[in-house]
Amino acid sequence: MSALRQTASVLLLVLAAVVGASWLPGTWLQEHVVDRDGFLEVAEPMGEDASTQHALTDAAVDELLSSDVIPSSVRGAVAPYAKEQASSFTTTSAYREMWDDSMGSVHDGLFASGDSAIEVDLSPAVDSLMDPIEEKLPFGITLPRPDHPTATLTTIPDLPALRAAAQVLPYASWALPVMIVLMVLALIVADRRRAALLGAGISTLVAGATGLLLAAGIGALVPASIDGAGFLGPIVQGFEARFSADIAPRATVMTGVGAGIIVVGAVLLAVVRRPARR
């Protein structure tokens, strides 16, 4: 019976370590990837990245120059000026509107079935770029705006694993209380409770150390096809950096708590094993 109780206690502690290891990454992914508002909150400052800015503004300029709204006779003359104006466009509210719309499309594409082409509405950019271009044209020429200008920025591959994870991640916040319950049950079931307390510390430390390893190596877990994509790559890398910055401090605390419990358990074991003085 004693061996059975010890085995049950060990299994509960192993399960506690597995559940605890999922808590930090699971809750972060739910709050900042699955949740649309959380995703947009992380993505918003990435609009300041030069490579993503160029992806949007270059698409807008290319749409203008390839359309029929600018006469071919003056297209070559206005092209350099259009690209020059595109850089100043990134400081406008219209750019922010276009960026937010693009990130909303990226979020939707992550959880869509099949490959998803991310298209951006270029209307805000076109409207902002056309006025200064018209000022450079002779005789006060005005140009018509293109109807529904759009451009495909990137294609997100089908991610069935992410869709499956999105069904489970809303329950990730329960992982920590479940871990605690499992450790309490292990202490109750154990025949040697001081040793079980030491095991609870090890479980907590393992869960925290797993978080530290994920924070340090999250980039290696992301497929290279996504991490290195032209438009999507810098965005994914920004999320990786945010993940590491958020997870590492919490995982450090969790590891420290586990180490503290290990020390307490070791001290109690040493006390009980110390021979009584006569």
C-alpha positions in Angstrom: 0.0 0.0 0.0 2.9 2.4 0.9 4.5 1.8 -2.5 1.2 2.4 -4.3 0.7 5.7 -2.5 4.2 6.8 -3.3 3.7 5.9 -7.0 0.4 7.8 -7.1 2.1 10.8 -5.5 5.0 10.8 -8.0 2.5 10.5 -11.0 0.5 13.5 -9.6 3.7 15.5 -9.3 4.8 14.7 -12.8 1.3 15.7 -14.1 1.6 18.9 -12.1 4.9 19.7 -13.8 3.4 19.1 -17.2 0.3 21.2 -16.5 2.4 24.0 -14.8 4.7 24.2 -17.8 1.8 25.0 -20.1 0.5 27.8 -17.9 2.8 30.7 -18.9 3.0 30.1 -22.7 -0.6 29.1 -22.9 -2.0 32.2 -21.2 0.3 34.4 -23.2 -0.8 32.9 -26.5 -4.5 33.2 -25.5 -4.1 36.9 -24.5 -1.8 38.1 -27.3 -2.4 35.8 -30.3 -5.9 34.2 -30.1 -7.6 37.2 -28.6 -7.9 39.8 -31.5 -7.6 42.9 -29.3 -4.5 41.5 -27.6 -3.0 40.7 -31.0 -3.6 44.2 -32.3 -2.2 45.7 -29.1 1.1 43.8 -29.6 1.1 44.5 -33.4 0.4 48.3 -33.1 4.0 49.4 -32.4 5.4 47.2 -35.1 4.0 49.7 -37.6 7.1 51.8 -36.9 9.3 49.1 -38.3 11.0 50.3 -41.5 10.5 47.1 -43.4 6.8 46.9 -42.7 6.4 50.5 -43.5 8.1 50.1 -46.9 5.9 47.0 -47.6 2.8 49.1 -47.3 3.9 52.3 -48.9 5.7 50.6 -51.8 2.5 48.7 -52.5 0.5 51.9 -52.6 3.0 53.6 -54.9 3.2 50.6 -57.2 -0.7 50.6 -57.4 -0.7 54.2 -58.3 2.0 54.0 -61.0 0.6 50.8 -62.5 -3.0 52.2 -62.8 -4.4 54.4 -65.5 -5.0 57.4 -63.2 -1.6 58.9 -63.9 -1.0 59.6 -67.6 1.9 57.6 -69.0 3.5 60.9 -70.3 4.1 62.1 -66.7 4.4 58.8 -64.9 8.1 58.7 -65.1 8.4 62.3 -63.7 6.1 61.8 -60.7 7.4 58.3 -59.7 10.4 59.6 -57.7 8.2 62.2 -56.0 5.6 59.6 -55.2 8.1 57.4 -53.5 9.5 60.4 -51.6 6.0 61.3 -50.4 5.4 57.7 -49.3 8.0 58.0 -46.5 6.2 61.0 -45.0 2.8 59.2 -45.4 3.9 56.8 -42.6 3.6 59.6 -40.0 -0.1 60.2 -40.8 -3.3 58.9 -39.2 -4.2 57.4 -42.6 -1.1 55.1 -42.4 -2.1 54.0 -38.9 -5.6 53.2 -40.2 -4.1 51.1 -43.0 -1.7 49.4 -40.7 -4.5 48.4 -38.2 -6.7 47.1 -41.0 -3.7 45.0 -42.3 -3.1 43.5 -38.8 -6.7 42.7 -38.4 -6.5 40.7 -41.7 -3.3 39.0 -40.5 -5.0 37.9 -37.3 -8.0 36.5 -39.2 -5.7 34.8 -41.7 -3.8 33.0 -38.9 -7.0 31.1 -37.9 -8.6 30.7 -41.3 -8.8 27.3 -43.0 -6.4 27.0 -45.9 -3.9 29.6 -47.2 -5.0 33.2 -46.7 -3.9 36.1 -48.9 -3.5 39.2 -46.9 -4.9 42.1 -48.9 -4.7 45.7 -47.7 -7.1 48.5 -48.8 -4.8 51.2 -50.2 -7.4 54.0 -50.3 -6.0 55.9 -47.3 -2.5 55.9 -48.9 -3.8 56.8 -52.4 -5.8 59.8 -51.2 -2.7 61.1 -49.2 -0.3 60.6 -52.1 -2.4 61.9 -54.9 -2.8 65.5 -53.7 0.9 66.3 -53.6 1.4 64.6 -57.0 -1.3 66.8 -58.5 0.5 69.8 -57.3 3.5 68.8 -59.5 1.4 68.4 -62.6 1.1 71.4 -65.0 -2.1 73.4 -65.8 -3.8 72.3 -62.5 -4.5 68.8 -63.8 -6.5 66.7 -61.4 -6.4 62.9 -61.4 -9.2 60.5 -60.7 -8.8 58.1 -57.8 -8.6 54.4 -58.6 -11.7 52.4 -57.6 -11.1 50.1 -54.6 -7.3 50.0 -54.8 -5.9 46.9 -53.0 -2.6 45.0 -52.8 -1.7 41.5 -51.6 1.0 41.9 -49.0 1.6 38.2 -48.2 0.0 34.8 -47.9 -0.3 33.0 -44.6 -0.1 29.3 -45.0 -2.7 27.0 -43.5 -1.9 26.5 -39.8 -4.2 23.7 -38.5 -2.1 23.3 -35.3 -2.8 26.9 -34.4 -6.5 26.5 -35.0 -6.5 23.4 -32.8 -4.6 25.2 -30.1 -7.1 28.1 -30.2 -9.8 25.7 -29.1 -7.8 24.8 -25.9 -6.0 28.0 -25.0 -9.0 29.7 -23.5 -8.6 27.2 -20.6 -4.9 27.9 -20.1 -5.6 30.2 -17.2 -6.8 27.1 -15.3 -3.4 25.4 -15.5 -1.9 27.1 -12.5 -4.7 26.3 -10.0 -4.9 22.8 -11.4 -1.2 22.4 -10.9 -1.6 23.5 -7.2 -4.4 21.1 -6.7 -2.4 18.3 -8.1 0.5 19.0 -5.8 -1.8 19.2 -2.8 -3.3 15.9 -3.7 0.2 14.4 -4.1 1.1 15.6 -0.6 -2.1 14.1 0.8 -1.6 10.8 -1.0 2.1 10.5 -0.2 3.3 8.2 2.5 6.4 10.3 2.9 5.1 13.8 2.8 8.4 15.6 3.3 9.8 13.9 0.2 6.6 14.8 -1.6 7.1 18.4 -0.7 10.6 18.2 -2.2 9.0 16.7 -5.3 6.5 19.6 -5.5 9.4 22.0 -5.5 11.0 20.1 -8.3 7.7 20.1 -10.3 7.4 23.9 -9.8 11.1 24.4 -10.8 10.7 22.3 -13.9 7.6 24.2 -15.0 9.4 27.6 -14.5 12.6 26.3 -16.2 10.5 25.2 -19.2 9.1 28.8 -19.5 12.7 30.1 -19.4 13.7 27.7 -22.2 10.7 28.7 -24.3 11.5 32.4 -23.7 15.1 31.9 -24.9 14.3 29.6 -27.8 10.9 30.6 -29.2 12.4 31.6 -32.5 13.6 28.1 -33.2 10.0 26.8 -32.8 8.5 29.1 -35.4 8.6 27.6 -39.0 11.3 29.3 -41.1 8.7 29.9 -43.9 6.9 32.2 -41.6 9.8 33.7 -39.6 11.6 34.7 -42.7 8.7 35.9 -44.9 9.1 39.3 -46.4 6.2 41.2 -44.8 5.1 38.7 -42.1 8.6 37.9 -40.8 9.3 41.2 -38.9 5.8 40.9 -37.4 6.4 37.4 -36.2 9.8 38.3 -34.9 8.2 41.2 -33.0 5.8 38.8 -31.3 8.7 36.5 -30.5 10.5 39.3 -28.7 7.4 40.3 -26.8 6.8 36.7 -25.8 10.4 36.4 -24.4 10.1 39.8 -22.6 6.8 38.8 -21.0 7.5 35.1 -20.1 11.1 35.3 -18.9 10.4 37.4 -15.7 7.4 35.3 -14.7 9.2 32.0 -15.4 12.1 33.3 -13.3 9.8 33.9 -10.3 8.2 30.5 -10.8 11.7 28.9 -10.9 12.6 30.7 -7.7 9.4 29.6 -5.9 10.3 26.0 -6.9 13.8 26.4 -5.6 12.5 27.7 -2.3 10.1 24.8 -1.9 13.0 22.4 -2.6 15.1 24.0 0.1 12.3 23.8 2.6 11.7 20.1 1.7 15.4 19.3 1.9 15.7 20.9 5.3 12.6 19.0 6.6 14.1 15.8 5.3 17.4 16.5 6.9 15.7 17.2 10.3 13.7 14.0 10.3 16.7 11.9 9.4 19.0 13.4 12.0 19.5 10.9 14.7 18.2 11.9 18.1 20.7 12.8 20.8 20.8 10.8 24.0 
